């Protein structure tokens, strides 16, 4: 299996290293990731500047390629340049430092990396760990490897990818995998006002954690309730039902 591995936290992030270690026994892993952190860049691509890349070594061995672009750039570059002769069988993006549930899928560079793979007709998975504190990524990496093994036996519709979020709790308390829908609760709704040393006002955007509910059919609540959430996301954002109704409009 040819695996293209990327992220948005940068090629030197702990999450991508942990995932690489668990994926390496499953196939040929090519790492193409941003040369520095590109969190929350969404699905942006680089058009106004050239794409630079460099080989990154760990323990005197080639680890991967650092790209001067976004996660979406990395997948494009990986597929169209570095793996041009042998396309990847699957694209894996992560492990992200912090969850990417609900509306985060619109902002996340990690999710965009997987979406780019799906747009190119390649099965893809985005994996995130629900913490911003120092944490062990090994369990989340094992979850990623487990899902990759399932891909060998199952197929996925073109244009669809999996968005996976892992709780950062004691592994004994994790309740298992839950197939979920994407939550729609807005992430950011708070702006904290502060004053800089020059007495100028500025604002720091923060988020309010959604209330814990028992509706485990949505990723946000299932994740908060101790489940590993697996949400199939489709690249086609068209509201097909409303599209049919609009055909009756006099536009």
KEDOVEX-344074 format. One record per atom (N, C-alpha, C, O): residue number from 1; atom name; x, y, z. Coordinates in steps of 0.1 Angstrom, whole numbers, plus 5000, padded with zeros to 4 digits. Layout:
N
 resi name   px   py   pz
  NUM   CA    X    Y    Z
...
end
This chain:
251
 resi name   px   py   pz
    1    N 5008 4988 5000
    1   CA 5000 5000 5000
    1    C 5009 5012 5000
    1    O 5018 5014 5008
    2    N 5006 5022 4991
    2   CA 5013 5034 4990
    2    C 5005 5045 4998
    2    O 4994 5048 4994
    3    N 5011 5050 5008
    3   CA 5005 5060 5017
    3    C 5011 5073 5016
    3    O 5023 5075 5017
    4    N 5003 5084 5014
    4   CA 5008 5097 5014
    4    C 5003 5104 5027
    4    O 4991 5104 5030
    5    N 5013 5108 5035
    5   CA 5010 5113 5049
    5    C 5013 5128 5049
    5    O 5024 5132 5045
    6    N 5004 5136 5054
    6   CA 5005 5150 5056
    6    C 4999 5155 5069
    6    O 4994 5147 5077
    7    N 5000 5168 5071
    7   CA 4994 5174 5083
    7    C 4993 5189 5082
    7    O 4996 5194 5071
    8    N 4989 5196 5092
    8   CA 4990 5211 5091
    8    C 4998 5217 5103
    8    O 5000 5229 5103
    9    N 5003 5208 5112
    9   CA 5011 5212 5123
    9    C 5026 5213 5119
    9    O 5034 5218 5127
   10    N 5029 5209 5107
   10   CA 5043 5210 5103
   10    C 5050 5196 5103
   10    O 5046 5187 5111
   11    N 5060 5194 5095
   11   CA 5066 5181 5093
   11    C 5074 5177 5106
   11    O 5076 5165 5107
   12    N 5077 5186 5115
   12   CA 5084 5182 5127
   12    C 5074 5180 5139
   12    O 5079 5179 5150
   13    N 5061 5180 5137
   13   CA 5052 5178 5147
   13    C 5052 5164 5153
   13    O 5055 5155 5146
   14    N 5049 5163 5166
   14   CA 5049 5150 5172
   14    C 5038 5140 5166
   14    O 5040 5128 5165
   15    N 5027 5146 5162
   15   CA 5015 5138 5157
   15    C 5019 5131 5145
   15    O 5015 5119 5143
   16    N 5026 5137 5135
   16   CA 5029 5131 5123
   16    C 5039 5120 5124
   16    O 5039 5110 5117
   17    N 5048 5122 5134
   17   CA 5058 5112 5137
   17    C 5052 5099 5143
   17    O 5056 5088 5139
   18    N 5043 5101 5152
   18   CA 5036 5090 5158
   18    C 5028 5082 5148
   18    O 5028 5070 5148
   19    N 5022 5089 5139
   19   CA 5014 5083 5129
   19    C 5023 5075 5119
   19    O 5019 5064 5114
   20    N 5034 5081 5115
   20   CA 5043 5075 5106
   20    C 5048 5062 5112
   20    O 5049 5052 5104
   21    N 5051 5061 5125
   21   CA 5056 5049 5131
   21    C 5046 5037 5130
   21    O 5050 5026 5128
   22    N 5033 5041 5131
   22   CA 5023 5030 5131
   22    C 5019 5026 5116
   22    O 5015 5015 5114
   23    N 5021 5036 5107
   23   CA 5018 5033 5093
   23    C 5029 5026 5085
   23    O 5026 5019 5075
   24    N 5041 5028 5090
   24   CA 5053 5023 5082
   24    C 5052 5008 5080
   24    O 5055 5003 5069
   25    N 5047 4999 5090
   25   CA 5046 4985 5088
   25    C 5035 4981 5078
   25    O 5035 4970 5073
   26    N 5026 4991 5074
   26   CA 5015 4987 5065
   26    C 5018 4990 5051
   26    O 5010 4986 5042
   27    N 5029 4997 5048
   27   CA 5032 5000 5034
   27    C 5043 5010 5032
   27    O 5050 5013 5041
   28    N 5043 5016 5020
   28   CA 5054 5025 5016
   28    C 5048 5039 5020
   28    O 5039 5044 5013
   29    N 5053 5046 5030
   29   CA 5048 5059 5034
   29    C 5057 5070 5029
   29    O 5069 5070 5031
   30    N 5051 5080 5022
   30   CA 5057 5092 5018
   30    C 5052 5104 5025
   30    O 5040 5106 5025
   31    N 5060 5111 5032
   31   CA 5056 5122 5040
   31    C 5058 5135 5033
   31    O 5069 5138 5029
   32    N 5047 5143 5031
   32   CA 5048 5156 5024
   32    C 5040 5165 5033
   32    O 5028 5165 5032
   33    N 5046 5174 5040
   33   CA 5040 5182 5050
   33    C 5045 5196 5050
   33    O 5056 5198 5045
   34    N 5038 5206 5055
   34   CA 5043 5220 5055
   34    C 5056 5221 5063
   34    O 5058 5213 5073
   35    N 5065 5230 5059
   35   CA 5078 5231 5065
   35    C 5077 5238 5079
   35    O 5086 5239 5086
   36    N 5065 5244 5081
   36   CA 5062 5250 5094
   36    C 5047 5249 5097
   36    O 5040 5245 5088
   37    N 5043 5253 5108
   37   CA 5028 5252 5112
   37    C 5019 5260 5102
   37    O 5022 5271 5099
   38    N 5009 5253 5098
   38   CA 4999 5259 5089
   38    C 4984 5257 5095
   38    O 4975 5253 5087
   39    N 4983 5257 5108
   39   CA 4970 5254 5114
   39    C 4959 5264 5109
   39    O 4962 5276 5107
   40    N 4947 5260 5108
   40   CA 4935 5268 5105
   40    C 4937 5276 5092
   40    O 4931 5287 5091
   41    N 4944 5270 5082
   41   CA 4945 5277 5069
   41    C 4934 5273 5060
   41    O 4933 5278 5048
   42    N 4925 5263 5064
   42   CA 4915 5258 5056
   42    C 4920 5251 5043
   42    O 4930 5245 5044
   43    N 4913 5253 5032
   43   CA 4916 5246 5020
   43    C 4923 5255 5010
   43    O 4922 5254 4998
   44    N 4931 5264 5016
   44   CA 4938 5274 5007
   44    C 4949 5267 4999
   44    O 4955 5257 5004
   45    N 4952 5272 4987
   45   CA 4963 5267 4979
   45    C 4972 5279 4975
   45    O 4967 5291 4976
   46    N 4984 5277 4972
   46   CA 4994 5288 4969
   46    C 4995 5290 4954
   46    O 4999 5281 4946
   47    N 4991 5302 4949
   47   CA 4991 5305 4935
   47    C 5000 5317 4932
   47    O 5005 5319 4921
   48    N 5002 5326 4942
   48   CA 5010 5338 4939
   48    C 5025 5337 4942
   48    O 5032 5346 4940
   49    N 5029 5326 4948
   49   CA 5043 5324 4951
   49    C 5047 5310 4946
   49    O 5039 5301 4945
   50    N 5060 5308 4944
   50   CA 5065 5294 4940
   50    C 5064 5285 4952
   50    O 5063 5289 4964
   51    N 5064 5272 4949
   51   CA 5064 5261 4960
   51    C 5078 5256 4961
   51    O 5084 5251 4952
   52    N 5084 5258 4973
   52   CA 5097 5253 4976
   52    C 5096 5240 4984
   52    O 5086 5239 4992
   53    N 5105 5232 4983
   53   CA 5105 5220 4991
   53    C 5119 5216 4995
   53    O 5129 5219 4988
   54    N 5120 5209 5006
   54   CA 5133 5204 5011
   54    C 5132 5190 5017
   54    O 5121 5187 5022
   55    N 5142 5182 5016
   55   CA 5143 5169 5022
   55    C 5145 5171 5037
   55    O 5154 5178 5041
   56    N 5138 5163 5045
   56   CA 5139 5164 5059
   56    C 5144 5150 5064
   56    O 5139 5140 5061
   57    N 5155 5151 5072
   57   CA 5161 5138 5077
   57    C 5159 5137 5092
   57    O 5159 5147 5099
   58    N 5157 5125 5096
   58   CA 5157 5121 5111
   58    C 5167 5109 5113
   58    O 5165 5099 5106
   59    N 5176 5110 5122
   59   CA 5186 5100 5124
   59    C 5193 5096 5112
   59    O 5196 5084 5109
   60    N 5197 5106 5104
   60   CA 5204 5104 5092
   60    C 5197 5097 5081
   60    O 5203 5092 5071
   61    N 5184 5095 5082
   61   CA 5176 5089 5072
   61    C 5165 5098 5067
   61    O 5160 5106 5074
   62    N 5162 5097 5054
   62   CA 5151 5105 5048
   62    C 5138 5103 5055
   62    O 5133 5092 5056
   63    N 5132 5114 5061
   63   CA 5119 5113 5068
   63    C 5108 5117 5059
   63    O 5097 5111 5058
   64    N 5110 5128 5051
   64   CA 5099 5133 5043
   64    C 5104 5146 5036
   64    O 5115 5149 5035
   65    N 5093 5153 5031
   65   CA 5096 5165 5023
   65    C 5088 5177 5030
   65    O 5076 5176 5032
   66    N 5095 5187 5033
   66   CA 5089 5199 5039
   66    C 5085 5209 5027
   66    O 5094 5212 5019
   67    N 5073 5213 5027
   67   CA 5068 5221 5016
   67    C 5065 5235 5021
   67    O 5059 5237 5032
   68    N 5068 5245 5013
   68   CA 5065 5259 5017
   68    C 5051 5263 5013
   68    O 5049 5273 5006
   69    N 5041 5255 5017
   69   CA 5028 5258 5013
   69    C 5018 5252 5023
   69    O 5022 5249 5035
   70    N 5005 5251 5019
   70   CA 4995 5246 5028
   70    C 4994 5231 5027
   70    O 5000 5225 5019
   71    N 4986 5225 5036
   71   CA 4983 5211 5035
   71    C 4978 5206 5021
   71    O 4982 5196 5016
   72    N 4969 5214 5016
   72   CA 4963 5211 5003
   72    C 4974 5211 4992
   72    O 4975 5203 4983
   73    N 4983 5221 4993
   73   CA 4995 5222 4984
   73    C 5003 5209 4986
   73    O 5008 5203 4976
   74    N 5005 5204 4998
   74   CA 5013 5193 5000
   74    C 5008 5180 4993
   74    O 5015 5173 4987
   75    N 4995 5179 4994
   75   CA 4989 5167 4988
   75    C 4990 5168 4972
   75    O 4993 5158 4966
   76    N 4987 5180 4967
   76   CA 4988 5182 4953
   76    C 5003 5179 4948
   76    O 5005 5172 4938
   77    N 5013 5185 4955
   77   CA 5027 5183 4952
   77    C 5031 5168 4953
   77    O 5038 5163 4945
   78    N 5026 5162 4964
   78   CA 5029 5148 4966
   78    C 5024 5139 4955
   78    O 5031 5130 4950
   79    N 5011 5141 4951
   79   CA 5005 5133 4941
   79    C 5011 5136 4927
   79    O 5014 5127 4919
   80    N 5012 5149 4924
   80   CA 5015 5153 4910
   80    C 5030 5153 4907
   80    O 5034 5154 4895
   81    N 5039 5154 4917
   81   CA 5053 5155 4915
   81    C 5061 5143 4921
   81    O 5067 5135 4914
   82    N 5060 5142 4935
   82   CA 5068 5132 4941
   82    C 5063 5117 4939
   82    O 5071 5108 4939
   83    N 5050 5116 4937
   83   CA 5045 5102 4935
   83    C 5038 5101 4921
   83    O 5028 5094 4920
   84    N 5043 5109 4912
   84   CA 5036 5110 4899
   84    C 5036 5096 4892
   84    O 5026 5093 4885
   85    N 5046 5088 4893
   85   CA 5047 5075 4886
   85    C 5038 5065 4893
   85    O 5033 5055 4887
   86    N 5037 5066 4906
   86   CA 5029 5056 4914
   86    C 5021 5064 4924
   86    O 5025 5068 4935
   87    N 5008 5066 4920
   87   CA 4999 5074 4928
   87    C 4997 5067 4942
   87    O 4997 5055 4943
   88    N 4994 5075 4952
   88   CA 4991 5069 4965
   88    C 4978 5061 4965
   88    O 4968 5065 4958
   89    N 4977 5051 4973
   89   CA 4965 5043 4975
   89    C 4955 5050 4985
   89    O 4943 5048 4985
   90    N 4962 5058 4994
   90   CA 4954 5065 5004
   90    C 4962 5077 5009
   90    O 4974 5077 5009
   91    N 4954 5087 5013
   91   CA 4960 5099 5019
   91    C 4956 5100 5033
   91    O 4944 5099 5036
   92    N 4966 5102 5042
   92   CA 4963 5103 5056
   92    C 4968 5117 5061
   92    O 4979 5121 5058
   93    N 4960 5124 5068
   93   CA 4963 5138 5073
   93    C 4962 5138 5088
   93    O 4951 5136 5094
   94    N 4973 5141 5095
   94   CA 4973 5142 5109
   94    C 4986 5137 5115
   94    O 4996 5135 5108
   95    N 4986 5134 5128
   95   CA 4975 5136 5137
   95    C 4975 5150 5142
   95    O 4985 5156 5146
   96    N 4964 5157 5140
   96   CA 4963 5171 5144
   96    C 4963 5173 5159
   96    O 4957 5165 5167
   97    N 4969 5183 5163
   97   CA 4970 5187 5178
   97    C 4957 5196 5180
   97    O 4958 5208 5178
   98    N 4947 5190 5185
   98   CA 4934 5196 5187
   98    C 4923 5190 5179
   98    O 4926 5185 5168
   99    N 4911 5190 5184
   99   CA 4900 5183 5177
   99    C 4896 5191 5164
   99    O 4898 5203 5163
  100    N 4890 5184 5155
  100   CA 4885 5190 5142
  100    C 4871 5184 5140
  100    O 4868 5179 5130
  101    N 4862 5186 5150
  101   CA 4848 5182 5149
  101    C 4840 5193 5144
  101    O 4844 5205 5144
  102    N 4827 5190 5141
  102   CA 4818 5201 5138
  102    C 4822 5210 5127
  102    O 4827 5206 5117
  103    N 4821 5223 5130
  103   CA 4824 5233 5120
  103    C 4839 5235 5117
  103    O 4843 5242 5108
  104    N 4847 5228 5125
  104   CA 4862 5229 5123
  104    C 4866 5224 5110
  104    O 4876 5228 5105
  105    N 4857 5215 5104
  105   CA 4861 5210 5091
  105    C 4863 5221 5080
  105    O 4869 5218 5070
  106    N 4856 5232 5082
  106   CA 4857 5243 5072
  106    C 4870 5251 5074
  106    O 4875 5257 5064
  107    N 4876 5251 5086
  107   CA 4888 5259 5089
  107    C 4901 5251 5089
  107    O 4912 5256 5086
  108    N 4900 5238 5091
  108   CA 4911 5229 5094
  108    C 4920 5227 5082
  108    O 4915 5223 5072
  109    N 4933 5229 5084
  109   CA 4942 5225 5073
  109    C 4944 5210 5073
  109    O 4946 5204 5062
  110    N 4943 5203 5084
  110   CA 4944 5189 5085
  110    C 4932 5182 5077
  110    O 4935 5173 5069
  111    N 4920 5187 5079
  111   CA 4909 5182 5072
  111    C 4910 5185 5057
  111    O 4907 5177 5048
  112    N 4916 5197 5054
  112   CA 4917 5200 5040
  112    C 4927 5191 5033
  112    O 4925 5188 5021
  113    N 4937 5186 5040
  113   CA 4947 5177 5034
  113    C 4940 5164 5029
  113    O 4942 5159 5019
  114    N 4931 5159 5038
  114   CA 4923 5147 5034
  114    C 4913 5150 5023
  114    O 4911 5142 5014
  115    N 4906 5162 5024
  115   CA 4897 5166 5014
  115    C 4903 5167 5000
  115    O 4898 5163 4990
  116    N 4916 5172 5000
  116   CA 4923 5173 4987
  116    C 4925 5160 4981
  116    O 4924 5158 4969
  117    N 4928 5150 4989
  117   CA 4930 5136 4984
  117    C 4917 5131 4978
  117    O 4917 5125 4968
  118    N 4906 5133 4985
  118   CA 4893 5129 4981
  118    C 4889 5136 4968
  118    O 4883 5129 4959
  119    N 4892 5149 4966
  119   CA 4889 5156 4954
  119    C 4897 5150 4942
  119    O 4892 5151 4931
  120    N 4908 5144 4945
  120   CA 4916 5138 4935
  120    C 4913 5123 4932
  120    O 4920 5116 4925
  121    N 4902 5119 4939
  121   CA 4897 5105 4937
  121    C 4905 5095 4945
  121    O 4904 5083 4942
  122    N 4912 5099 4956
  122   CA 4920 5090 4964
  122    C 4913 5089 4978
  122    O 4910 5099 4984
  123    N 4911 5077 4983
  123   CA 4906 5075 4996
  123    C 4914 5083 5006
  123    O 4926 5083 5005
  124    N 4908 5089 5016
  124   CA 4915 5098 5025
  124    C 4909 5097 5039
  124    O 4897 5095 5041
  125    N 4918 5100 5049
  125   CA 4914 5101 5063
  125    C 4921 5113 5070
  125    O 4933 5114 5068
  126    N 4913 5121 5077
  126   CA 4919 5131 5086
  126    C 4918 5126 5100
  126    O 4907 5121 5104
  127    N 4928 5127 5108
  127   CA 4929 5123 5122
  127    C 4933 5134 5131
  127    O 4943 5140 5129
  128    N 4925 5136 5142
  128   CA 4928 5147 5152
  128    C 4927 5141 5166
  128    O 4919 5132 5169
  129    N 4935 5147 5175
  129   CA 4934 5143 5189
  129    C 4928 5155 5197
  129    O 4933 5167 5195
  130    N 4919 5153 5205
  130   CA 4911 5163 5212
  130    C 4919 5169 5224
  130    O 4914 5167 5235
  131    N 4930 5176 5221
  131   CA 4937 5182 5232
  131    C 4947 5193 5226
  131    O 4952 5191 5215
  132    N 4949 5203 5234
  132   CA 4960 5213 5231
  132    C 4971 5213 5241
  132    O 4979 5222 5241
  133    N 4971 5203 5249
  133   CA 4981 5201 5259
  133    C 4991 5190 5254
  133    O 4988 5183 5245
  134    N 5003 5190 5261
  134   CA 5012 5179 5257
  134    C 5006 5166 5260
  134    O 5000 5163 5271
  135    N 5006 5157 5250
  135   CA 4999 5144 5252
  135    C 5006 5133 5243
  135    O 5013 5136 5234
  136    N 5003 5121 5247
  136   CA 5008 5109 5240
  136    C 4999 5107 5227
  136    O 4987 5105 5229
  137    N 5005 5107 5216
  137   CA 4998 5105 5203
  137    C 4997 5090 5199
  137    O 4990 5087 5189
  138    N 5003 5081 5207
  138   CA 5004 5068 5202
  138    C 4990 5061 5201
  138    O 4989 5053 5191
  139    N 4981 5063 5210
  139   CA 4968 5057 5208
  139    C 4961 5061 5196
  139    O 4955 5054 5189
  140    N 4961 5075 5194
  140   CA 4954 5080 5182
  140    C 4961 5075 5169
  140    O 4954 5072 5159
  141    N 4974 5073 5170
  141   CA 4981 5067 5158
  141    C 4977 5053 5156
  141    O 4975 5048 5144
  142    N 4975 5045 5166
  142   CA 4970 5031 5165
  142    C 4956 5031 5158
  142    O 4952 5022 5151
  143    N 4947 5041 5162
  143   CA 4934 5042 5156
  143    C 4935 5045 5141
  143    O 4928 5039 5133
  144    N 4945 5053 5137
  144   CA 4947 5056 5123
  144    C 4951 5044 5116
  144    O 4946 5041 5105
  145    N 4960 5036 5121
  145   CA 4965 5024 5115
  145    C 4954 5014 5114
  145    O 4953 5007 5104
  146    N 4945 5013 5124
  146   CA 4934 5004 5124
  146    C 4924 5007 5112
  146    O 4920 4998 5105
  147    N 4922 5020 5110
  147   CA 4913 5024 5099
  147    C 4919 5021 5085
  147    O 4912 5018 5076
  148    N 4932 5023 5084
  148   CA 4939 5020 5072
  148    C 4938 5006 5068
  148    O 4936 5002 5057
  149    N 4939 4997 5078
  149   CA 4937 4983 5076
  149    C 4923 4979 5071
  149    O 4921 4971 5062
  150    N 4913 4986 5076
  150   CA 4900 4984 5072
  150    C 4898 4988 5057
  150    O 4890 4982 5049
  151    N 4905 4999 5053
  151   CA 4905 5003 5039
  151    C 4908 4993 5029
  151    O 4904 4993 5018
  152    N 4917 4983 5033
  152   CA 4921 4972 5024
  152    C 4909 4963 5021
  152    O 4910 4956 5011
  153    N 4899 4963 5030
  153   CA 4888 4954 5028
  153    C 4875 4961 5023
  153    O 4866 4955 5018
  154    N 4875 4974 5026
  154   CA 4863 4982 5022
  154    C 4866 4993 5012
  154    O 4877 4997 5010
  155    N 4855 4997 5005
  155   CA 4857 5008 4995
  155    C 4850 5020 5000
  155    O 4841 5019 5008
  156    N 4853 5031 4994
  156   CA 4847 5044 4998
  156    C 4843 5051 4985
  156    O 4851 5051 4975
  157    N 4831 5058 4985
  157   CA 4827 5065 4973
  157    C 4837 5076 4969
  157    O 4843 5082 4979
  158    N 4840 5078 4957
  158   CA 4849 5089 4953
  158    C 4843 5103 4957
  158    O 4831 5105 4956
  159    N 4852 5111 4962
  159   CA 4847 5124 4967
  159    C 4843 5124 4982
  159    O 4838 5134 4987
  160    N 4845 5113 4989
  160   CA 4842 5112 5003
  160    C 4854 5108 5011
  160    O 4862 5100 5006
  161    N 4856 5114 5022
  161   CA 4867 5110 5031
  161    C 4862 5109 5045
  161    O 4851 5113 5049
  162    N 4871 5104 5054
  162   CA 4867 5102 5068
  162    C 4874 5112 5077
  162    O 4886 5115 5076
  163    N 4866 5119 5085
  163   CA 4871 5128 5095
  163    C 4870 5121 5109
  163    O 4860 5119 5114
  164    N 4882 5118 5115
  164   CA 4883 5111 5127
  164    C 4888 5119 5138
  164    O 4898 5126 5137
  165    N 4881 5119 5150
  165   CA 4885 5126 5162
  165    C 4887 5116 5173
  165    O 4878 5108 5176
  166    N 4898 5117 5181
  166   CA 4901 5108 5192
  166    C 4901 5115 5205
  166    O 4907 5126 5206
  167    N 4893 5111 5215
  167   CA 4893 5118 5228
  167    C 4907 5116 5235
  167    O 4913 5106 5234
  168    N 4911 5127 5241
  168   CA 4924 5127 5249
  168    C 4921 5123 5263
  168    O 4923 5132 5272
  169    N 4916 5111 5265
  169   CA 4913 5106 5279
  169    C 4920 5093 5281
  169    O 4926 5087 5272
  170    N 4919 5088 5293
  170   CA 4925 5075 5296
  170    C 4919 5065 5286
  170    O 4907 5064 5284
  171    N 4927 5057 5279
  171   CA 4923 5048 5269
  171    C 4912 5038 5274
  171    O 4904 5033 5267
  172    N 4913 5035 5287
  172   CA 4904 5025 5293
  172    C 4890 5031 5293
  172    O 4880 5024 5295
  173    N 4889 5045 5293
  173   CA 4876 5051 5294
  173    C 4870 5054 5280
  173    O 4858 5058 5279
  174    N 4877 5051 5269
  174   CA 4872 5054 5256
  174    C 4862 5043 5253
  174    O 4865 5031 5255
  175    N 4850 5047 5248
  175   CA 4839 5038 5246
  175    C 4839 5030 5232
  175    O 4830 5022 5230
  176    N 4848 5034 5224
  176   CA 4849 5027 5211
  176    C 4846 5037 5199
  176    O 4846 5049 5201
  177    N 4845 5031 5187
  177   CA 4842 5039 5175
  177    C 4827 5042 5174
  177    O 4819 5034 5177
  178    N 4824 5054 5169
  178   CA 4811 5058 5167
  178    C 4810 5065 5153
  178    O 4817 5075 5151
  179    N 4801 5060 5144
  179   CA 4799 5066 5131
  179    C 4790 5078 5134
  179    O 4779 5076 5139
  180    N 4794 5090 5130
  180   CA 4786 5102 5134
  180    C 4784 5111 5122
  180    O 4790 5110 5111
  181    N 4775 5121 5124
  181   CA 4773 5132 5115
  181    C 4781 5144 5119
  181    O 4785 5145 5131
  182    N 4783 5153 5110
  182   CA 4791 5165 5113
  182    C 4782 5174 5121
  182    O 4771 5177 5118
  183    N 4787 5179 5133
  183   CA 4780 5189 5141
  183    C 4780 5203 5134
  183    O 4789 5205 5126
  184    N 4771 5211 5137
  184   CA 4770 5224 5131
  184    C 4771 5236 5141
  184    O 4768 5247 5137
  185    N 4774 5233 5153
  185   CA 4775 5243 5163
  185    C 4787 5252 5160
  185    O 4798 5247 5159
  186    N 4785 5265 5159
  186   CA 4797 5274 5156
  186    C 4808 5273 5166
  186    O 4805 5271 5178
  187    N 4820 5274 5162
  187   CA 4831 5273 5171
  187    C 4835 5285 5178
  187    O 4835 5285 5191
  188    N 4837 5296 5171
  188   CA 4841 5309 5177
  188    C 4830 5319 5179
  188    O 4823 5322 5170
  189    N 4829 5323 5191
  189   CA 4818 5333 5194
  189    C 4822 5343 5204
  189    O 4814 5351 5209
  190    N 4835 5342 5208
  190   CA 4840 5351 5219
  190    C 4852 5359 5214
  190    O 4862 5353 5208
  191    N 4853 5371 5217
  191   CA 4864 5380 5214
  191    C 4869 5387 5227
  191    O 4861 5395 5232
  192    N 4880 5383 5232
  192   CA 4885 5389 5245
  192    C 4893 5401 5242
  192    O 4903 5401 5234
  193    N 4889 5412 5247
  193   CA 4896 5425 5245
  193    C 4908 5427 5254
  193    O 4907 5424 5266
  194    N 4919 5431 5248
  194   CA 4931 5433 5256
  194    C 4938 5446 5251
  194    O 4934 5452 5242
  195    N 4948 5450 5259
  195   CA 4955 5462 5255
  195    C 4970 5459 5254
  195    O 4976 5452 5263
  196    N 4976 5463 5243
  196   CA 4991 5461 5241
  196    C 4999 5471 5248
  196    O 4994 5480 5254
  197    N 5013 5469 5248
  197   CA 5021 5478 5256
  197    C 5021 5493 5251
  197    O 5025 5502 5258
  198    N 5015 5495 5239
  198   CA 5014 5508 5234
  198    C 5000 5514 5236
  198    O 4996 5524 5230
  199    N 4993 5507 5245
  199   CA 4979 5511 5249
  199    C 4969 5511 5237
  199    O 4959 5518 5237
  200    N 4971 5502 5228
  200   CA 4962 5500 5217
  200    C 4953 5488 5220
  200    O 4958 5477 5224
  201    N 4941 5489 5217
  201   CA 4932 5478 5219
  201    C 4934 5467 5208
  201    O 4936 5470 5197
  202    N 4933 5455 5212
  202   CA 4933 5444 5203
  202    C 4924 5433 5208
  202    O 4920 5433 5220
  203    N 4920 5423 5200
  203   CA 4911 5413 5204
  203    C 4917 5399 5201
  203    O 4923 5397 5190
  204    N 4914 5390 5210
  204   CA 4919 5376 5208
  204    C 4907 5367 5207
  204    O 4898 5367 5216
  205    N 4905 5361 5196
  205   CA 4894 5352 5193
  205    C 4895 5339 5201
  205    O 4906 5333 5200
  206    N 4885 5335 5208
  206   CA 4885 5322 5215
  206    C 4872 5315 5212
  206    O 4863 5321 5205
  207    N 4870 5303 5217
  207   CA 4858 5296 5214
  207    C 4852 5291 5227
  207    O 4858 5290 5238
  208    N 4839 5288 5226
  208   CA 4831 5283 5237
  208    C 4828 5268 5234
  208    O 4823 5265 5223
  209    N 4832 5260 5243
  209   CA 4829 5245 5241
  209    C 4815 5242 5241
  209    O 4807 5247 5250
  210    N 4810 5235 5231
  210   CA 4796 5231 5230
  210    C 4791 5224 5243
  210    O 4799 5216 5249
  211    N 4779 5225 5247
  211   CA 4774 5218 5259
  211    C 4774 5203 5256
  211    O 4771 5199 5245
  212    N 4777 5196 5266
  212   CA 4777 5181 5265
  212    C 4763 5176 5264
  212    O 4755 5179 5273
  213    N 4760 5169 5254
  213   CA 4746 5163 5252
  213    C 4747 5148 5250
  213    O 4758 5143 5248
  214    N 4736 5141 5251
  214   CA 4735 5127 5249
  214    C 4733 5123 5235
  214    O 4731 5111 5232
  215    N 4733 5132 5226
  215   CA 4731 5129 5212
  215    C 4744 5125 5205
  215    O 4751 5133 5199
  216    N 4747 5112 5206
  216   CA 4759 5107 5200
  216    C 4759 5105 5185
  216    O 4768 5099 5180
  217    N 4749 5109 5179
  217   CA 4748 5108 5164
  217    C 4756 5119 5158
  217    O 4759 5119 5146
  218    N 4760 5130 5166
  218   CA 4768 5141 5161
  218    C 4782 5140 5166
  218    O 4784 5136 5178
  219    N 4792 5143 5158
  219   CA 4806 5141 5162
  219    C 4810 5149 5175
  219    O 4817 5143 5183
  220    N 4806 5161 5176
  220   CA 4809 5170 5187
  220    C 4805 5163 5200
  220    O 4813 5163 5210
  221    N 4793 5158 5201
  221   CA 4788 5153 5214
  221    C 4793 5139 5216
  221    O 4796 5136 5228
  222    N 4795 5131 5206
  222   CA 4800 5117 5208
  222    C 4815 5118 5213
  222    O 4819 5111 5221
  223    N 4822 5128 5207
  223   CA 4836 5130 5211
  223    C 4837 5134 5226
  223    O 4845 5129 5233
  224    N 4828 5143 5230
  224   CA 4828 5148 5244
  224    C 4823 5137 5253
  224    O 4827 5137 5265
  225    N 4816 5127 5248
  225   CA 4811 5116 5256
  225    C 4820 5104 5256
  225    O 4816 5093 5260
  226    N 4832 5105 5250
  226   CA 4842 5095 5251
  226    C 4843 5085 5239
  226    O 4849 5075 5241
  227    N 4838 5089 5228
  227   CA 4838 5080 5216
  227    C 4849 5085 5206
  227    O 4851 5097 5205
  228    N 4855 5076 5199
  228   CA 4863 5080 5187
  228    C 4853 5082 5176
  228    O 4846 5072 5172
  229    N 4852 5094 5171
  229   CA 4842 5097 5161
  229    C 4847 5095 5147
  229    O 4858 5099 5144
  230    N 4839 5089 5138
  230   CA 4843 5087 5124
  230    C 4832 5092 5116
  230    O 4821 5087 5115
  231    N 4835 5104 5109
  231   CA 4824 5111 5102
  231    C 4828 5111 5087
  231    O 4838 5116 5083
  232    N 4819 5105 5079
  232   CA 4822 5106 5064
  232    C 4818 5119 5059
  232    O 4806 5124 5061
  233    N 4827 5126 5052
  233   CA 4825 5140 5047
  233    C 4825 5139 5032
  233    O 4835 5133 5026
  234    N 4815 5145 5025
  234   CA 4815 5145 5011
  234    C 4820 5159 5006
  234    O 4816 5169 5011
  235    N 4828 5159 4995
  235   CA 4833 5171 4989
  235    C 4822 5179 4982
  235    O 4824 5191 4981
  236    N 4812 5173 4978
  236   CA 4801 5180 4971
  236    C 4792 5187 4982
  236    O 4785 5180 4989
  237    N 4793 5200 4982
  237   CA 4785 5208 4992
  237    C 4772 5213 4987
  237    O 4765 5220 4994
  238    N 4768 5208 4975
  238   CA 4755 5212 4970
  238    C 4743 5207 4978
  238    O 4743 5196 4982
  239    N 4734 5216 4981
  239   CA 4721 5212 4987
  239    C 4712 5207 4976
  239    O 4705 5215 4970
  240    N 4713 5194 4973
  240   CA 4706 5189 4961
  240    C 4691 5190 4963
  240    O 4684 5193 4953
  241    N 4685 5188 4975
  241   CA 4671 5189 4977
  241    C 4666 5203 4974
  241    O 4656 5205 4967
  242    N 4673 5213 4979
  242   CA 4669 5227 4977
  242    C 4672 5231 4963
  242    O 4664 5240 4957
  243    N 4682 5226 4957
  243   CA 4685 5229 4943
  243    C 4673 5225 4934
  243    O 4670 5233 4924
  244    N 4666 5214 4937
  244   CA 4654 5210 4929
  244    C 4643 5220 4931
  244    O 4636 5224 4921
  245    N 4641 5225 4943
  245   CA 4631 5235 4946
  245    C 4634 5248 4939
  245    O 4625 5255 4934
  246    N 4646 5252 4938
  246   CA 4650 5264 4932
  246    C 4647 5265 4917
  246    O 4646 5275 4911
  247    N 4646 5253 4911
  247   CA 4643 5252 4897
  247    C 4629 5258 4893
  247    O 4626 5262 4882
  248    N 4621 5259 4904
  248   CA 4608 5265 4902
  248    C 4608 5280 4904
  248    O 4598 5287 4902
  249    N 4619 5286 4908
  249   CA 4620 5300 4911
  249    C 4621 5307 4897
  249    O 4626 5302 4887
  250    N 4616 5319 4897
  250   CA 4617 5328 4885
  250    C 4629 5337 4886
  250    O 4627 5349 4891
  251    N 4640 5332 4883
  251   CA 4652 5340 4884
  251    C 4656 5346 4871
  251    O 4666 5353 4870
end
